[in-house]
Amino acid sequence: MEAEHAVVAWSDVEDGGQIVTYDIRDEGREYAALDNTRGAVDQWQISAGTTGNLTAAVLALFHWLVVGGGLDPDKVHIAFLAIDEYRDAISPDLRAD
């Protein structure tokens, strides 16, 4: 999915540090995708403070979740593979497709 349609939600590290991504256009999807959701961002928050470079914003969010939030990099990577801009930006050998 394109980052403009992505919602990223995560739980606190103490609650297992789970992370999910889903398309905001999906009908019937609950905003609280996780028990004890610690935070969630959508396209407007992902791109906040950027100059239109959504790819850079997605990568910055990845970095913030891993370094600042303490989430497992592998879990974040797997969740972010659903976001086109992330998949396009990473090395082809890191993609799951």
C-alpha positions in Angstrom: 0.0 0.0 0.0 1.1 3.6 -0.5 2.2 5.5 2.6 -0.6 7.9 2.1 -3.0 5.1 2.9 -1.0 3.5 5.7 -1.7 3.4 9.4 1.0 2.2 11.6 0.1 1.1 15.2 2.3 -0.3 17.9 2.2 -1.4 21.5 4.7 -0.6 24.2 7.8 -2.7 24.5 6.6 -3.9 27.9 3.5 -5.3 26.2 5.6 -7.2 23.7 6.4 -4.4 21.3 3.9 -5.5 18.6 3.5 -3.5 15.4 0.9 -3.6 12.6 0.4 -1.7 9.4 -2.9 -1.5 7.6 -4.6 0.4 4.8 -6.9 3.1 6.2 -9.3 2.4 3.3 -10.0 -1.1 4.6 -13.6 -1.3 5.7 -14.3 -2.7 9.1 -10.7 -2.3 10.4 -10.6 -1.1 14.0 -8.3 1.8 14.7 -7.0 0.1 17.8 -5.5 -2.8 16.0 -3.5 -4.0 19.0 -4.3 -4.6 22.7 -2.8 -1.8 24.7 -1.9 0.3 21.6 0.9 2.7 22.6 0.7 4.8 19.5 -0.5 5.1 15.9 0.2 7.3 13.0 -1.4 7.8 9.7 -0.2 9.5 6.5 -0.7 13.0 7.9 1.4 12.3 10.9 4.0 10.3 9.0 4.6 13.3 6.7 4.5 16.0 9.3 7.6 18.2 9.2 8.8 16.9 5.9 9.0 18.8 2.6 6.9 16.4 0.7 9.4 13.5 0.8 7.1 10.7 2.1 9.9 8.1 1.6 12.2 10.0 4.0 9.3 10.3 6.5 8.6 6.6 6.4 12.3 5.8 7.0 12.4 8.3 9.8 9.4 6.7 11.4 11.1 3.3 11.1 14.2 4.7 12.8 12.2 6.4 15.5 10.2 3.2 16.3 13.4 1.1 16.6 15.8 3.5 18.2 13.4 5.8 20.1 10.7 3.3 20.8 12.8 0.2 21.4 10.8 -2.0 19.1 12.4 -5.1 17.5 13.9 -4.1 14.1 12.8 -7.3 12.5 9.2 -6.8 13.6 9.2 -3.2 12.4 10.8 -4.3 9.1 8.2 -7.0 8.5 5.3 -4.6 9.2 6.8 -1.9 7.0 7.2 -4.2 4.1 3.5 -3.5 3.5 4.4 0.2 2.7 5.4 0.7 -0.9 7.8 3.6 -0.2 9.7 1.5 2.4 10.0 -1.5 0.1 11.2 0.7 -2.8 13.8 2.3 -0.6 15.5 -0.7 0.9 18.0 -3.1 -0.7 16.3 -5.7 -2.9 17.8 -8.5 -0.9 15.8 -7.3 2.1 12.4 -7.5 0.4 10.1 -10.4 0.9 8.8 -10.4 -2.6 
